[in-house]
């Protein structure tokens, strides 16, 4: 699983599974996912809303 794939999926309006969300949260909390990738994901969430 790659963070970039999850960012693109969310940007394009897709829904994330529990496992994908867990991967993001655990990776960010553990330091494996850098701030810039998490902020990109959150921006994708913001702009993908209806």
Secondary structure, DSSP 4 states (H G I P E B T S, - for coil): --HHHHHHHHHTTPPPPHHHHHHHHHHHHTTSS-HHHHHHHHHHHHHH--
